[in-house]
Amino acid sequence: MKYIISRHAQTEMERRNISKAVVESVLNAPGQVVSEKEGRKVYQSKIDFGSGKTFLLRVIVVDDIDPAVVITVYKTSKIEKYWR
């Protein structure tokens, strides 16, 4: 997928200590793709960031444009809430 990372997403990746490599791996091979409001999609995968605990990494993307735009990125422990 061709994409650009928005300034907001880049800031959030730095603040939340999420590497670009991890984001790329989710975009290239997501565990799930969930449609959200306003034409956005969530590319998400279950990932262990090295602590032994599994988190859900969610990458919010507008992918109906070329290149796609990563809006924001975050990890959550609430896997059951978001996994479909």
C-alpha positions as CSV (number, residue, x, y, z in Angstrom):
1,M,0.0,0.0,0.0
2,K,1.3,3.5,-0.9
3,Y,0.6,5.8,2.0
4,I,1.7,9.0,3.8
5,I,1.7,9.5,7.5
6,S,0.0,12.7,8.6
7,R,1.8,15.1,11.0
8,H,-0.7,14.2,13.7
9,A,0.0,10.4,13.3
10,Q,3.8,11.0,13.3
11,T,3.5,13.0,16.6
12,E,1.3,10.3,18.1
13,M,3.8,7.5,17.0
14,E,6.6,9.4,18.7
15,R,4.6,10.1,21.8
16,R,3.4,6.5,22.1
17,N,6.7,5.0,21.2
18,I,5.4,3.1,18.2
19,S,7.9,2.6,15.4
20,K,7.3,3.2,11.7
21,A,8.3,-0.4,11.0
22,V,5.5,-1.8,13.2
23,V,3.0,0.5,11.5
24,E,4.2,-0.6,8.1
25,S,3.9,-4.3,9.1
26,V,0.2,-3.7,10.2
27,L,-0.6,-1.8,7.0
28,N,1.0,-4.5,4.8
29,A,-0.4,-7.5,6.7
30,P,-3.2,-6.5,9.0
31,G,-4.9,-9.0,11.3
32,Q,-8.2,-7.2,10.4
33,V,-9.5,-4.3,8.5
34,V,-12.6,-2.7,10.0
35,S,-14.6,0.0,8.3
36,E,-15.3,3.1,10.4
37,K,-17.2,6.3,10.0
38,E,-16.4,9.0,7.4
39,G,-14.9,6.5,5.0
40,R,-12.0,5.6,7.3
41,K,-10.7,2.1,7.9
42,V,-8.8,0.7,10.8
43,Y,-6.0,-1.7,10.0
44,Q,-5.3,-3.6,13.2
45,S,-3.2,-6.4,14.6
46,K,-2.4,-8.0,17.9
47,I,1.2,-7.3,18.8
48,D,3.5,-8.0,21.7
49,F,5.7,-4.9,22.1
50,G,8.3,-6.8,24.2
51,S,6.6,-6.7,27.6
52,G,5.0,-10.1,27.2
53,K,1.6,-8.5,27.1
54,T,-0.4,-8.4,23.8
55,F,-1.8,-5.1,22.7
56,L,-4.0,-4.2,19.7
57,L,-2.3,-1.8,17.4
58,R,-4.8,0.3,15.5
59,V,-3.8,2.3,12.5
60,I,-6.6,4.7,11.3
61,V,-6.4,5.2,7.5
62,V,-8.2,7.1,4.8
63,D,-7.5,4.6,2.0
64,D,-9.9,5.7,-0.7
65,I,-7.4,8.2,-2.0
66,D,-3.9,7.6,-3.5
67,P,-1.7,7.7,-1.6
68,A,-3.6,6.6,1.5
69,V,-3.3,8.8,4.6
70,V,-2.5,7.5,8.0
71,I,-4.6,9.7,10.3
72,T,-3.5,8.3,13.7
73,V,-2.0,5.3,15.4
74,Y,-2.5,3.9,18.9
75,K,-2.2,0.7,20.9
76,T,-4.8,-0.5,23.4
77,S,-5.2,-3.4,25.8
78,K,-8.9,-3.5,25.1
79,I,-8.7,-6.1,22.4
80,E,-12.2,-7.5,23.0
81,K,-13.7,-4.1,22.5
82,Y,-12.3,-3.6,19.0
83,W,-11.6,-7.0,17.6
84,R,-14.4,-8.2,15.3
